[in-house]
Amino acid sequence: MTIQPDQMIDITAEVCPMTFVRTKLRLERMKPGEILSVRLRGEEPLRNVPRAAREEGHSVLSIEDAGDAHIVTIRRA
């Protein structure tokens, strides 16, 4: 089953710490329970964005390899 995100953000051009800052700002504008799909690139964002999202109380639903990037799907707390 494919999860349909309510919103999407592409942060492949960003570097840490801006990767999670951009993700956090988008999540803050969303309603509880909404789903955000985050497209990111690189090892550091792949480690930090899901970890920081969990620390903020959000749920990481999936992390998918999209070839040249990864897609992290997060449900807003």
mmJSON file of the N, C-alpha and C atoms, coordinates in Angstrom:
{"data_MODEL":{"atom_site":{
"group_PDB":["ATOM","ATOM","ATOM","ATOM","ATOM","ATOM","ATOM","ATOM","ATOM","ATOM","ATOM","ATOM","ATOM","ATOM","ATOM","ATOM","ATOM","ATOM","ATOM","ATOM","ATOM","ATOM","ATOM","ATOM","ATOM","ATOM","ATOM","ATOM","ATOM","ATOM","ATOM","ATOM","ATOM","ATOM","ATOM","ATOM","ATOM","ATOM","ATOM","ATOM","ATOM","ATOM","ATOM","ATOM","ATOM","ATOM","ATOM","ATOM","ATOM","ATOM","ATOM","ATOM","ATOM","ATOM","ATOM","ATOM","ATOM","ATOM","ATOM","ATOM","ATOM","ATOM","ATOM","ATOM","ATOM","ATOM","ATOM","ATOM","ATOM","ATOM","ATOM","ATOM","ATOM","ATOM","ATOM","ATOM","ATOM","ATOM","ATOM","ATOM","ATOM","ATOM","ATOM","ATOM","ATOM","ATOM","ATOM","ATOM","ATOM","ATOM","ATOM","ATOM","ATOM","ATOM","ATOM","ATOM","ATOM","ATOM","ATOM","ATOM","ATOM","ATOM","ATOM","ATOM","ATOM","ATOM","ATOM","ATOM","ATOM","ATOM","ATOM","ATOM","ATOM","ATOM","ATOM","ATOM","ATOM","ATOM","ATOM","ATOM","ATOM","ATOM","ATOM","ATOM","ATOM","ATOM","ATOM","ATOM","ATOM","ATOM","ATOM","ATOM","ATOM","ATOM","ATOM","ATOM","ATOM","ATOM","ATOM","ATOM","ATOM","ATOM","ATOM","ATOM","ATOM","ATOM","ATOM","ATOM","ATOM","ATOM","ATOM","ATOM","ATOM","ATOM","ATOM","ATOM","ATOM","ATOM","ATOM","ATOM","ATOM","ATOM","ATOM","ATOM","ATOM","ATOM","ATOM","ATOM","ATOM","ATOM","ATOM","ATOM","ATOM","ATOM","ATOM","ATOM","ATOM","ATOM","ATOM","ATOM","ATOM","ATOM","ATOM","ATOM","ATOM","ATOM","ATOM","ATOM","ATOM","ATOM","ATOM","ATOM","ATOM","ATOM","ATOM","ATOM","ATOM","ATOM","ATOM","ATOM","ATOM","ATOM","ATOM","ATOM","ATOM","ATOM","ATOM","ATOM","ATOM","ATOM","ATOM","ATOM","ATOM","ATOM","ATOM","ATOM","ATOM","ATOM","ATOM","ATOM","ATOM","ATOM","ATOM","ATOM","ATOM","ATOM","ATOM","ATOM","ATOM","ATOM","ATOM"],
"id":[1,2,3,4,5,6,7,8,9,10,11,12,13,14,15,16,17,18,19,20,21,22,23,24,25,26,27,28,29,30,31,32,33,34,35,36,37,38,39,40,41,42,43,44,45,46,47,48,49,50,51,52,53,54,55,56,57,58,59,60,61,62,63,64,65,66,67,68,69,70,71,72,73,74,75,76,77,78,79,80,81,82,83,84,85,86,87,88,89,90,91,92,93,94,95,96,97,98,99,100,101,102,103,104,105,106,107,108,109,110,111,112,113,114,115,116,117,118,119,120,121,122,123,124,125,126,127,128,129,130,131,132,133,134,135,136,137,138,139,140,141,142,143,144,145,146,147,148,149,150,151,152,153,154,155,156,157,158,159,160,161,162,163,164,165,166,167,168,169,170,171,172,173,174,175,176,177,178,179,180,181,182,183,184,185,186,187,188,189,190,191,192,193,194,195,196,197,198,199,200,201,202,203,204,205,206,207,208,209,210,211,212,213,214,215,216,217,218,219,220,221,222,223,224,225,226,227,228,229,230,231],
"type_symbol":["N","C","C","N","C","C","N","C","C","N","C","C","N","C","C","N","C","C","N","C","C","N","C","C","N","C","C","N","C","C","N","C","C","N","C","C","N","C","C","N","C","C","N","C","C","N","C","C","N","C","C","N","C","C","N","C","C","N","C","C","N","C","C","N","C","C","N","C","C","N","C","C","N","C","C","N","C","C","N","C","C","N","C","C","N","C","C","N","C","C","N","C","C","N","C","C","N","C","C","N","C","C","N","C","C","N","C","C","N","C","C","N","C","C","N","C","C","N","C","C","N","C","C","N","C","C","N","C","C","N","C","C","N","C","C","N","C","C","N","C","C","N","C","C","N","C","C","N","C","C","N","C","C","N","C","C","N","C","C","N","C","C","N","C","C","N","C","C","N","C","C","N","C","C","N","C","C","N","C","C","N","C","C","N","C","C","N","C","C","N","C","C","N","C","C","N","C","C","N","C","C","N","C","C","N","C","C","N","C","C","N","C","C","N","C","C","N","C","C","N","C","C","N","C","C","N","C","C","N","C","C"],
"label_atom_id":["N","CA","C","N","CA","C","N","CA","C","N","CA","C","N","CA","C","N","CA","C","N","CA","C","N","CA","C","N","CA","C","N","CA","C","N","CA","C","N","CA","C","N","CA","C","N","CA","C","N","CA","C","N","CA","C","N","CA","C","N","CA","C","N","CA","C","N","CA","C","N","CA","C","N","CA","C","N","CA","C","N","CA","C","N","CA","C","N","CA","C","N","CA","C","N","CA","C","N","CA","C","N","CA","C","N","CA","C","N","CA","C","N","CA","C","N","CA","C","N","CA","C","N","CA","C","N","CA","C","N","CA","C","N","CA","C","N","CA","C","N","CA","C","N","CA","C","N","CA","C","N","CA","C","N","CA","C","N","CA","C","N","CA","C","N","CA","C","N","CA","C","N","CA","C","N","CA","C","N","CA","C","N","CA","C","N","CA","C","N","CA","C","N","CA","C","N","CA","C","N","CA","C","N","CA","C","N","CA","C","N","CA","C","N","CA","C","N","CA","C","N","CA","C","N","CA","C","N","CA","C","N","CA","C","N","CA","C","N","CA","C","N","CA","C","N","CA","C","N","CA","C","N","CA","C","N","CA","C","N","CA","C","N","CA","C","N","CA","C"],
"label_alt_id":[null,null,null,null,null,null,null,null,null,null,null,null,null,null,null,null,null,null,null,null,null,null,null,null,null,null,null,null,null,null,null,null,null,null,null,null,null,null,null,null,null,null,null,null,null,null,null,null,null,null,null,null,null,null,null,null,null,null,null,null,null,null,null,null,null,null,null,null,null,null,null,null,null,null,null,null,null,null,null,null,null,null,null,null,null,null,null,null,null,null,null,null,null,null,null,null,null,null,null,null,null,null,null,null,null,null,null,null,null,null,null,null,null,null,null,null,null,null,null,null,null,null,null,null,null,null,null,null,null,null,null,null,null,null,null,null,null,null,null,null,null,null,null,null,null,null,null,null,null,null,null,null,null,null,null,null,null,null,null,null,null,null,null,null,null,null,null,null,null,null,null,null,null,null,null,null,null,null,null,null,null,null,null,null,null,null,null,null,null,null,null,null,null,null,null,null,null,null,null,null,null,null,null,null,null,null,null,null,null,null,null,null,null,null,null,null,null,null,null,null,null,null,null,null,null,null,null,null,null,null,null],
"label_comp_id":["MET","MET","MET","THR","THR","THR","ILE","ILE","ILE","GLN","GLN","GLN","PRO","PRO","PRO","ASP","ASP","ASP","GLN","GLN","GLN","MET","MET","MET","ILE","ILE","ILE","ASP","ASP","ASP","ILE","ILE","ILE","THR","THR","THR","ALA","ALA","ALA","GLU","GLU","GLU","VAL","VAL","VAL","CYS","CYS","CYS","PRO","PRO","PRO","MET","MET","MET","THR","THR","THR","PHE","PHE","PHE","VAL","VAL","VAL","ARG","ARG","ARG","THR","THR","THR","LYS","LYS","LYS","LEU","LEU","LEU","ARG","ARG","ARG","LEU","LEU","LEU","GLU","GLU","GLU","ARG","ARG","ARG","MET","MET","MET","LYS","LYS","LYS","PRO","PRO","PRO","GLY","GLY","GLY","GLU","GLU","GLU","ILE","ILE","ILE","LEU","LEU","LEU","SER","SER","SER","VAL","VAL","VAL","ARG","ARG","ARG","LEU","LEU","LEU","ARG","ARG","ARG","GLY","GLY","GLY","GLU","GLU","GLU","GLU","GLU","GLU","PRO","PRO","PRO","LEU","LEU","LEU","ARG","ARG","ARG","ASN","ASN","ASN","VAL","VAL","VAL","PRO","PRO","PRO","ARG","ARG","ARG","ALA","ALA","ALA","ALA","ALA","ALA","ARG","ARG","ARG","GLU","GLU","GLU","GLU","GLU","GLU","GLY","GLY","GLY","HIS","HIS","HIS","SER","SER","SER","VAL","VAL","VAL","LEU","LEU","LEU","SER","SER","SER","ILE","ILE","ILE","GLU","GLU","GLU","ASP","ASP","ASP","ALA","ALA","ALA","GLY","GLY","GLY","ASP","ASP","ASP","ALA","ALA","ALA","HIS","HIS","HIS","ILE","ILE","ILE","VAL","VAL","VAL","THR","THR","THR","ILE","ILE","ILE","ARG","ARG","ARG","ARG","ARG","ARG","ALA","ALA","ALA"],
"label_asym_id":["A","A","A","A","A","A","A","A","A","A","A","A","A","A","A","A","A","A","A","A","A","A","A","A","A","A","A","A","A","A","A","A","A","A","A","A","A","A","A","A","A","A","A","A","A","A","A","A","A","A","A","A","A","A","A","A","A","A","A","A","A","A","A","A","A","A","A","A","A","A","A","A","A","A","A","A","A","A","A","A","A","A","A","A","A","A","A","A","A","A","A","A","A","A","A","A","A","A","A","A","A","A","A","A","A","A","A","A","A","A","A","A","A","A","A","A","A","A","A","A","A","A","A","A","A","A","A","A","A","A","A","A","A","A","A","A","A","A","A","A","A","A","A","A","A","A","A","A","A","A","A","A","A","A","A","A","A","A","A","A","A","A","A","A","A","A","A","A","A","A","A","A","A","A","A","A","A","A","A","A","A","A","A","A","A","A","A","A","A","A","A","A","A","A","A","A","A","A","A","A","A","A","A","A","A","A","A","A","A","A","A","A","A","A","A","A","A","A","A","A","A","A","A","A","A","A","A","A","A","A","A"],
"label_entity_id":["1","1","1","1","1","1","1","1","1","1","1","1","1","1","1","1","1","1","1","1","1","1","1","1","1","1","1","1","1","1","1","1","1","1","1","1","1","1","1","1","1","1","1","1","1","1","1","1","1","1","1","1","1","1","1","1","1","1","1","1","1","1","1","1","1","1","1","1","1","1","1","1","1","1","1","1","1","1","1","1","1","1","1","1","1","1","1","1","1","1","1","1","1","1","1","1","1","1","1","1","1","1","1","1","1","1","1","1","1","1","1","1","1","1","1","1","1","1","1","1","1","1","1","1","1","1","1","1","1","1","1","1","1","1","1","1","1","1","1","1","1","1","1","1","1","1","1","1","1","1","1","1","1","1","1","1","1","1","1","1","1","1","1","1","1","1","1","1","1","1","1","1","1","1","1","1","1","1","1","1","1","1","1","1","1","1","1","1","1","1","1","1","1","1","1","1","1","1","1","1","1","1","1","1","1","1","1","1","1","1","1","1","1","1","1","1","1","1","1","1","1","1","1","1","1","1","1","1","1","1","1"],
"label_seq_id":[1,1,1,2,2,2,3,3,3,4,4,4,5,5,5,6,6,6,7,7,7,8,8,8,9,9,9,10,10,10,11,11,11,12,12,12,13,13,13,14,14,14,15,15,15,16,16,16,17,17,17,18,18,18,19,19,19,20,20,20,21,21,21,22,22,22,23,23,23,24,24,24,25,25,25,26,26,26,27,27,27,28,28,28,29,29,29,30,30,30,31,31,31,32,32,32,33,33,33,34,34,34,35,35,35,36,36,36,37,37,37,38,38,38,39,39,39,40,40,40,41,41,41,42,42,42,43,43,43,44,44,44,45,45,45,46,46,46,47,47,47,48,48,48,49,49,49,50,50,50,51,51,51,52,52,52,53,53,53,54,54,54,55,55,55,56,56,56,57,57,57,58,58,58,59,59,59,60,60,60,61,61,61,62,62,62,63,63,63,64,64,64,65,65,65,66,66,66,67,67,67,68,68,68,69,69,69,70,70,70,71,71,71,72,72,72,73,73,73,74,74,74,75,75,75,76,76,76,77,77,77],
"pdbx_PDB_ins_code":[null,null,null,null,null,null,null,null,null,null,null,null,null,null,null,null,null,null,null,null,null,null,null,null,null,null,null,null,null,null,null,null,null,null,null,null,null,null,null,null,null,null,null,null,null,null,null,null,null,null,null,null,null,null,null,null,null,null,null,null,null,null,null,null,null,null,null,null,null,null,null,null,null,null,null,null,null,null,null,null,null,null,null,null,null,null,null,null,null,null,null,null,null,null,null,null,null,null,null,null,null,null,null,null,null,null,null,null,null,null,null,null,null,null,null,null,null,null,null,null,null,null,null,null,null,null,null,null,null,null,null,null,null,null,null,null,null,null,null,null,null,null,null,null,null,null,null,null,null,null,null,null,null,null,null,null,null,null,null,null,null,null,null,null,null,null,null,null,null,null,null,null,null,null,null,null,null,null,null,null,null,null,null,null,null,null,null,null,null,null,null,null,null,null,null,null,null,null,null,null,null,null,null,null,null,null,null,null,null,null,null,null,null,null,null,null,null,null,null,null,null,null,null,null,null,null,null,null,null,null,null],
"Cartn_x":[0.84,0.0,0.881,0.606,1.371,0.724,1.542,1.06,0.967,-0.189,-0.36,-0.019,1.07,1.41,0.464,0.245,-0.55,0.292,1.592,2.513,3.848,4.599,5.928,6.925,8.177,9.239,10.494,11.222,12.469,13.621,14.446,15.58,16.899,16.894,18.123,19.228,18.886,19.905,20.401,19.78,20.13,21.21,21.93,22.896,22.491,22.948,22.657,23.283,22.657,21.405,20.146,20.28,19.095,18.127,18.629,17.732,16.6,16.939,15.852,15.132,15.811,15.129,13.987,14.258,13.22,12.096,12.474,11.479,10.627,11.275,10.569,9.59,10.032,9.141,7.915,8.11,6.962,6.02,6.586,5.754,4.941,5.548,4.856,3.633,3.647,2.515,1.425,1.678,0.719,-0.163,-1.303,-2.217,-1.743,-2.035,-1.681,-2.26,-1.433,-1.871,-1.601,-1.296,-0.989,0.372,0.573,1.774,2.618,3.921,4.887,5.87,6.077,7.079,8.284,9.462,10.677,11.677,12.053,13.074,14.409,15.383,16.679,17.801,19.011,20.186,21.346,22.094,23.289,23.091,24.219,24.181,23.749,24.259,23.961,22.471,21.843,20.395,19.602,20.06,19.358,19.373,20.442,20.496,19.731,19.98,19.493,18.012,17.469,16.06,15.122,15.239,14.346,14.541,15.807,16.081,15.462,15.693,15.157,13.63,13.039,11.571,11.026,11.664,11.228,11.39,12.506,12.74,11.674,11.117,10.045,8.687,8.652,7.412,6.655,7.212,6.553,6.867,6.082,6.296,6.936,8.041,8.651,7.994,7.207,6.44,7.267,8.165,9.0,10.199,11.229,12.406,12.657,12.532,12.67,13.857,14.549,15.635,15.011,15.235,14.666,15.759,16.81,17.899,18.902,18.669,19.598,19.309,18.273,17.875,17.13,16.67,15.806,14.521,13.452,12.174,11.836,11.746,11.376,9.937,9.081,7.664,7.405,6.881,6.706,5.256,4.672,3.332,3.486,2.846,2.947,2.267,2.921,2.378,1.143],
"Cartn_y":[-1.193,0.0,1.251,2.146,3.386,4.449,5.118,6.194,7.466,8.111,9.367,10.535,11.254,12.391,13.563,14.333,15.559,16.681,16.65,17.664,17.004,17.648,17.157,18.309,17.966,18.968,18.31,19.057,18.563,19.362,18.672,19.354,18.789,18.243,17.644,18.671,19.944,20.985,21.572,21.175,21.723,20.884,21.488,20.764,20.933,19.992,20.089,21.354,22.062,21.677,22.157,22.793,23.325,22.234,21.01,19.944,19.743,19.626,19.439,20.741,21.869,23.158,23.314,23.06,23.172,22.169,20.929,19.89,20.282,20.76,21.152,22.297,23.3,24.43,23.969,23.05,22.538,21.747,20.89,20.099,21.003,22.101,23.014,23.667,23.795,24.402,23.388,22.128,21.068,20.745,20.095,19.67,18.335,18.079,16.778,15.636,14.62,13.453,13.541,14.748,14.88,14.253,13.879,13.166,14.026,14.098,14.864,13.905,14.077,13.317,14.231,13.798,14.608,13.917,14.606,14.082,14.687,13.83,14.316,13.503,14.045,13.394,13.481,12.377,12.369,11.594,11.1,10.28,11.073,12.293,13.082,13.414,13.941,14.185,12.893,11.803,10.525,10.044,10.338,10.001,11.025,12.314,13.374,13.701,13.724,14.117,13.129,11.811,10.885,10.932,11.005,11.042,12.286,13.442,14.689,14.695,14.136,14.066,13.23,12.09,11.239,11.979,12.702,13.462,14.53,15.054,16.063,15.406,14.064,13.356,12.897,13.115,12.688,11.216,10.595,9.194,9.108,8.375,8.117,6.852,7.009,5.896,5.036,5.667,4.889,5.704,4.974,5.567,4.721,5.34,4.613,5.135,4.223,4.582,4.952,6.188,6.663,6.8,6.004,6.061,7.146,8.367,9.473,10.197,9.772,10.429,9.413,9.861,9.05,9.828,9.101,9.694,9.26,10.227,9.95,10.425,9.508,9.84,9.961,11.129,11.466,11.846,11.264,11.679,12.685,13.851,14.906,14.463,14.74,14.383,15.231],
"Cartn_z":[0.0,0.0,0.0,-0.899,-0.994,-0.11,0.679,1.548,0.719,0.734,0.008,0.923,0.634,1.485,1.263,2.328,2.22,1.619,1.909,1.39,1.074,0.169,-0.193,-0.118,0.206,0.24,-0.324,-1.149,-1.734,-1.124,-0.334,0.31,-0.191,-1.414,-1.955,-2.153,-2.294,-2.487,-1.163,-0.045,1.271,1.939,2.894,3.716,5.182,6.024,7.452,8.016,8.951,9.615,8.889,7.73,7.052,6.606,6.433,5.992,6.996,8.292,9.248,9.558,9.498,9.728,8.719,7.445,6.413,6.659,7.054,7.336,8.54,9.611,10.831,10.565,9.803,9.496,8.719,7.771,7.006,7.908,8.769,9.692,10.62,11.079,11.991,11.338,10.007,9.303,8.959,9.252,8.918,10.116,9.843,10.903,11.479,12.768,13.355,12.52,12.303,11.547,10.055,9.561,8.137,7.845,6.589,6.192,5.257,5.573,4.779,4.131,2.847,2.112,1.891,2.366,2.293,1.363,0.298,-0.623,-0.211,0.106,0.566,-0.044,0.057,-0.534,0.451,0.579,1.425,2.714,3.238,4.458,5.689,5.831,7.026,7.135,6.085,6.176,6.382,5.771,5.913,7.366,8.095,9.526,10.36,10.088,10.971,10.85,9.639,9.474,10.174,9.94,10.663,12.182,12.63,14.075,14.707,14.094,14.636,14.602,13.568,13.488,14.648,14.916,16.046,17.368,17.526,18.761,18.97,17.875,17.957,18.206,18.223,18.491,17.258,16.072,14.835,14.564,13.685,13.32,11.946,11.849,10.548,10.005,8.943,8.391,7.451,6.68,5.768,5.313,4.884,4.252,3.011,1.839,0.584,-0.219,-0.872,-1.775,-3.114,-3.563,-4.824,-5.885,-5.767,-6.737,-6.392,-6.881,-6.632,-5.318,-4.603,-3.346,-2.491,-1.32,-0.466,-0.209,0.022,0.376,1.8,2.708,4.097,4.277,4.74,4.94,6.428,6.827,8.245,8.514,9.598,10.042,11.166,11.01,12.014,13.297,14.439,15.75,16.057],
"occupancy":[1.0,1.0,1.0,1.0,1.0,1.0,1.0,1.0,1.0,1.0,1.0,1.0,1.0,1.0,1.0,1.0,1.0,1.0,1.0,1.0,1.0,1.0,1.0,1.0,1.0,1.0,1.0,1.0,1.0,1.0,1.0,1.0,1.0,1.0,1.0,1.0,1.0,1.0,1.0,1.0,1.0,1.0,1.0,1.0,1.0,1.0,1.0,1.0,1.0,1.0,1.0,1.0,1.0,1.0,1.0,1.0,1.0,1.0,1.0,1.0,1.0,1.0,1.0,1.0,1.0,1.0,1.0,1.0,1.0,1.0,1.0,1.0,1.0,1.0,1.0,1.0,1.0,1.0,1.0,1.0,1.0,1.0,1.0,1.0,1.0,1.0,1.0,1.0,1.0,1.0,1.0,1.0,1.0,1.0,1.0,1.0,1.0,1.0,1.0,1.0,1.0,1.0,1.0,1.0,1.0,1.0,1.0,1.0,1.0,1.0,1.0,1.0,1.0,1.0,1.0,1.0,1.0,1.0,1.0,1.0,1.0,1.0,1.0,1.0,1.0,1.0,1.0,1.0,1.0,1.0,1.0,1.0,1.0,1.0,1.0,1.0,1.0,1.0,1.0,1.0,1.0,1.0,1.0,1.0,1.0,1.0,1.0,1.0,1.0,1.0,1.0,1.0,1.0,1.0,1.0,1.0,1.0,1.0,1.0,1.0,1.0,1.0,1.0,1.0,1.0,1.0,1.0,1.0,1.0,1.0,1.0,1.0,1.0,1.0,1.0,1.0,1.0,1.0,1.0,1.0,1.0,1.0,1.0,1.0,1.0,1.0,1.0,1.0,1.0,1.0,1.0,1.0,1.0,1.0,1.0,1.0,1.0,1.0,1.0,1.0,1.0,1.0,1.0,1.0,1.0,1.0,1.0,1.0,1.0,1.0,1.0,1.0,1.0,1.0,1.0,1.0,1.0,1.0,1.0,1.0,1.0,1.0,1.0,1.0,1.0,1.0,1.0,1.0,1.0,1.0,1.0],
"B_iso_or_equiv":[0.0,0.0,0.0,0.0,0.0,0.0,0.0,0.0,0.0,0.0,0.0,0.0,0.0,0.0,0.0,0.0,0.0,0.0,0.0,0.0,0.0,0.0,0.0,0.0,0.0,0.0,0.0,0.0,0.0,0.0,0.0,0.0,0.0,0.0,0.0,0.0,0.0,0.0,0.0,0.0,0.0,0.0,0.0,0.0,0.0,0.0,0.0,0.0,0.0,0.0,0.0,0.0,0.0,0.0,0.0,0.0,0.0,0.0,0.0,0.0,0.0,0.0,0.0,0.0,0.0,0.0,0.0,0.0,0.0,0.0,0.0,0.0,0.0,0.0,0.0,0.0,0.0,0.0,0.0,0.0,0.0,0.0,0.0,0.0,0.0,0.0,0.0,0.0,0.0,0.0,0.0,0.0,0.0,0.0,0.0,0.0,0.0,0.0,0.0,0.0,0.0,0.0,0.0,0.0,0.0,0.0,0.0,0.0,0.0,0.0,0.0,0.0,0.0,0.0,0.0,0.0,0.0,0.0,0.0,0.0,0.0,0.0,0.0,0.0,0.0,0.0,0.0,0.0,0.0,0.0,0.0,0.0,0.0,0.0,0.0,0.0,0.0,0.0,0.0,0.0,0.0,0.0,0.0,0.0,0.0,0.0,0.0,0.0,0.0,0.0,0.0,0.0,0.0,0.0,0.0,0.0,0.0,0.0,0.0,0.0,0.0,0.0,0.0,0.0,0.0,0.0,0.0,0.0,0.0,0.0,0.0,0.0,0.0,0.0,0.0,0.0,0.0,0.0,0.0,0.0,0.0,0.0,0.0,0.0,0.0,0.0,0.0,0.0,0.0,0.0,0.0,0.0,0.0,0.0,0.0,0.0,0.0,0.0,0.0,0.0,0.0,0.0,0.0,0.0,0.0,0.0,0.0,0.0,0.0,0.0,0.0,0.0,0.0,0.0,0.0,0.0,0.0,0.0,0.0,0.0,0.0,0.0,0.0,0.0,0.0,0.0,0.0,0.0,0.0,0.0,0.0],
"pdbx_formal_charge":[null,null,null,null,null,null,null,null,null,null,null,null,null,null,null,null,null,null,null,null,null,null,null,null,null,null,null,null,null,null,null,null,null,null,null,null,null,null,null,null,null,null,null,null,null,null,null,null,null,null,null,null,null,null,null,null,null,null,null,null,null,null,null,null,null,null,null,null,null,null,null,null,null,null,null,null,null,null,null,null,null,null,null,null,null,null,null,null,null,null,null,null,null,null,null,null,null,null,null,null,null,null,null,null,null,null,null,null,null,null,null,null,null,null,null,null,null,null,null,null,null,null,null,null,null,null,null,null,null,null,null,null,null,null,null,null,null,null,null,null,null,null,null,null,null,null,null,null,null,null,null,null,null,null,null,null,null,null,null,null,null,null,null,null,null,null,null,null,null,null,null,null,null,null,null,null,null,null,null,null,null,null,null,null,null,null,null,null,null,null,null,null,null,null,null,null,null,null,null,null,null,null,null,null,null,null,null,null,null,null,null,null,null,null,null,null,null,null,null,null,null,null,null,null,null,null,null,null,null,null,null],
"auth_seq_id":[1,1,1,2,2,2,3,3,3,4,4,4,5,5,5,6,6,6,7,7,7,8,8,8,9,9,9,10,10,10,11,11,11,12,12,12,13,13,13,14,14,14,15,15,15,16,16,16,17,17,17,18,18,18,19,19,19,20,20,20,21,21,21,22,22,22,23,23,23,24,24,24,25,25,25,26,26,26,27,27,27,28,28,28,29,29,29,30,30,30,31,31,31,32,32,32,33,33,33,34,34,34,35,35,35,36,36,36,37,37,37,38,38,38,39,39,39,40,40,40,41,41,41,42,42,42,43,43,43,44,44,44,45,45,45,46,46,46,47,47,47,48,48,48,49,49,49,50,50,50,51,51,51,52,52,52,53,53,53,54,54,54,55,55,55,56,56,56,57,57,57,58,58,58,59,59,59,60,60,60,61,61,61,62,62,62,63,63,63,64,64,64,65,65,65,66,66,66,67,67,67,68,68,68,69,69,69,70,70,70,71,71,71,72,72,72,73,73,73,74,74,74,75,75,75,76,76,76,77,77,77],
"auth_comp_id":["MET","MET","MET","THR","THR","THR","ILE","ILE","ILE","GLN","GLN","GLN","PRO","PRO","PRO","ASP","ASP","ASP","GLN","GLN","GLN","MET","MET","MET","ILE","ILE","ILE","ASP","ASP","ASP","ILE","ILE","ILE","THR","THR","THR","ALA","ALA","ALA","GLU","GLU","GLU","VAL","VAL","VAL","CYS","CYS","CYS","PRO","PRO","PRO","MET","MET","MET","THR","THR","THR","PHE","PHE","PHE","VAL","VAL","VAL","ARG","ARG","ARG","THR","THR","THR","LYS","LYS","LYS","LEU","LEU","LEU","ARG","ARG","ARG","LEU","LEU","LEU","GLU","GLU","GLU","ARG","ARG","ARG","MET","MET","MET","LYS","LYS","LYS","PRO","PRO","PRO","GLY","GLY","GLY","GLU","GLU","GLU","ILE","ILE","ILE","LEU","LEU","LEU","SER","SER","SER","VAL","VAL","VAL","ARG","ARG","ARG","LEU","LEU","LEU","ARG","ARG","ARG","GLY","GLY","GLY","GLU","GLU","GLU","GLU","GLU","GLU","PRO","PRO","PRO","LEU","LEU","LEU","ARG","ARG","ARG","ASN","ASN","ASN","VAL","VAL","VAL","PRO","PRO","PRO","ARG","ARG","ARG","ALA","ALA","ALA","ALA","ALA","ALA","ARG","ARG","ARG","GLU","GLU","GLU","GLU","GLU","GLU","GLY","GLY","GLY","HIS","HIS","HIS","SER","SER","SER","VAL","VAL","VAL","LEU","LEU","LEU","SER","SER","SER","ILE","ILE","ILE","GLU","GLU","GLU","ASP","ASP","ASP","ALA","ALA","ALA","GLY","GLY","GLY","ASP","ASP","ASP","ALA","ALA","ALA","HIS","HIS","HIS","ILE","ILE","ILE","VAL","VAL","VAL","THR","THR","THR","ILE","ILE","ILE","ARG","ARG","ARG","ARG","ARG","ARG","ALA","ALA","ALA"],
"auth_asym_id":["A","A","A","A","A","A","A","A","A","A","A","A","A","A","A","A","A","A","A","A","A","A","A","A","A","A","A","A","A","A","A","A","A","A","A","A","A","A","A","A","A","A","A","A","A","A","A","A","A","A","A","A","A","A","A","A","A","A","A","A","A","A","A","A","A","A","A","A","A","A","A","A","A","A","A","A","A","A","A","A","A","A","A","A","A","A","A","A","A","A","A","A","A","A","A","A","A","A","A","A","A","A","A","A","A","A","A","A","A","A","A","A","A","A","A","A","A","A","A","A","A","A","A","A","A","A","A","A","A","A","A","A","A","A","A","A","A","A","A","A","A","A","A","A","A","A","A","A","A","A","A","A","A","A","A","A","A","A","A","A","A","A","A","A","A","A","A","A","A","A","A","A","A","A","A","A","A","A","A","A","A","A","A","A","A","A","A","A","A","A","A","A","A","A","A","A","A","A","A","A","A","A","A","A","A","A","A","A","A","A","A","A","A","A","A","A","A","A","A","A","A","A","A","A","A","A","A","A","A","A","A"],
"auth_atom_id":["N","CA","C","N","CA","C","N","CA","C","N","CA","C","N","CA","C","N","CA","C","N","CA","C","N","CA","C","N","CA","C","N","CA","C","N","CA","C","N","CA","C","N","CA","C","N","CA","C","N","CA","C","N","CA","C","N","CA","C","N","CA","C","N","CA","C","N","CA","C","N","CA","C","N","CA","C","N","CA","C","N","CA","C","N","CA","C","N","CA","C","N","CA","C","N","CA","C","N","CA","C","N","CA","C","N","CA","C","N","CA","C","N","CA","C","N","CA","C","N","CA","C","N","CA","C","N","CA","C","N","CA","C","N","CA","C","N","CA","C","N","CA","C","N","CA","C","N","CA","C","N","CA","C","N","CA","C","N","CA","C","N","CA","C","N","CA","C","N","CA","C","N","CA","C","N","CA","C","N","CA","C","N","CA","C","N","CA","C","N","CA","C","N","CA","C","N","CA","C","N","CA","C","N","CA","C","N","CA","C","N","CA","C","N","CA","C","N","CA","C","N","CA","C","N","CA","C","N","CA","C","N","CA","C","N","CA","C","N","CA","C","N","CA","C","N","CA","C","N","CA","C","N","CA","C","N","CA","C","N","CA","C","N","CA","C","N","CA","C"],
"pdbx_PDB_model_num":[1,1,1,1,1,1,1,1,1,1,1,1,1,1,1,1,1,1,1,1,1,1,1,1,1,1,1,1,1,1,1,1,1,1,1,1,1,1,1,1,1,1,1,1,1,1,1,1,1,1,1,1,1,1,1,1,1,1,1,1,1,1,1,1,1,1,1,1,1,1,1,1,1,1,1,1,1,1,1,1,1,1,1,1,1,1,1,1,1,1,1,1,1,1,1,1,1,1,1,1,1,1,1,1,1,1,1,1,1,1,1,1,1,1,1,1,1,1,1,1,1,1,1,1,1,1,1,1,1,1,1,1,1,1,1,1,1,1,1,1,1,1,1,1,1,1,1,1,1,1,1,1,1,1,1,1,1,1,1,1,1,1,1,1,1,1,1,1,1,1,1,1,1,1,1,1,1,1,1,1,1,1,1,1,1,1,1,1,1,1,1,1,1,1,1,1,1,1,1,1,1,1,1,1,1,1,1,1,1,1,1,1,1,1,1,1,1,1,1,1,1,1,1,1,1,1,1,1,1,1,1]
}}}
